Amino acid sequence: MAEIAYKDVVPLLLERFPEFREDERFNPDELDMPYSIWGGFGRYITELLFAIPEGELDNHPMVHRVFDFTNEMMSKGDEETRNIVVIELFENFYEHRKTYDLARRKLTESNLPALEYPANWLKVPDLDQSLAPLIPAPRSG
């Protein structure tokens, strides 16, 4: 039986990352919409991780906090809890090669396959480029 229920994903997120409440992507009017809150958090944390200098990345306290929390949510969460992590956090890690590679290093072996789920609809980003250049432009005529 799962230890972390979907109904608890927003309170647990805000307990572990209270500083997210100060970010512009946090909207208190959406507290009853977990995917919106987690979507904002996914963008927030991906940008935060991307900004950490490469040489400090693997030992940075925020990296440890993020991946301890992520591994816990994936290992102990019910199915909907795991889904929200994949859709709203892992998808955002595909924004930059740096964050994608970091996730590959920091997720536990049992949680690593879930990082690859978004590859069904997203491409793994090129080195240090955003996902946008990987999406082909529409063909004219």
Phi, psi and omega in degrees: 000139182292142179269337180244116181269149180307323181299343183258002188294324180284310178302321180293318177302313183288333175291317183281332182229065182298334179295339177298331179300337181272352182275148181297339180279350176273127179237107182297341177287351182253016183301336178268010179235083186306321182293326177292314179299312181292328176297315176298319178296319179301316178293317179302309187287326178296316177296321179297314179295320180298328183282346180287130179303141184309317182292341181258352191301306188293336181249010182288136181303324180293323178299315179298316179300313183298312186278335170298314179295313182298313179297323178295314180298319181287324183279327187248355184276156173287178185301316181291327175296314178297322179299317182293325177294315180296311186287317187262343178249304183298320178301321179293329178297337178286353180294326182225142176301323182300314182285325176297311180296323177299315179299320178298328179279328191259342177285146176292159182303321181289336180264346183301319180302329180293333176297332183276348179305313180298344178296345176291337180231353178233158175261149173293129185290152173291167181307121173050030175241150177287168181291332186308314181294345181277345181273120183296143177290147178299142179280137178268146174051000000 
